[in-house]
Amino acid sequence: MTERREGRPWSTFFGFVPMSASVLGVVATLTLAYLVVTELAKRLFYRFDLSRRPRAEPALVDSAV
């Protein structure tokens, strides 16, 4: 088991093996789900964030009257 793959010296050094298709599919699905959920959370946050709404302008008072 000491075969060396050309172009991948670090993977053999650390004992890495290629991921199976099912594991790769799970990783891809979780990544996509993470992106969708964070985008939805961001949209909800900015929709209901009260600090970003414009404030009413204060009424100008004429002190010369």
Buried (B, 14 or more C-beta within 10 A) or exposed (E): EEEEEEEEEEEBEEEEEEEEEEEEEEEEEEEEEEEEEEEEEEEEEEEEEEEEEEEEEEEEEEEEE
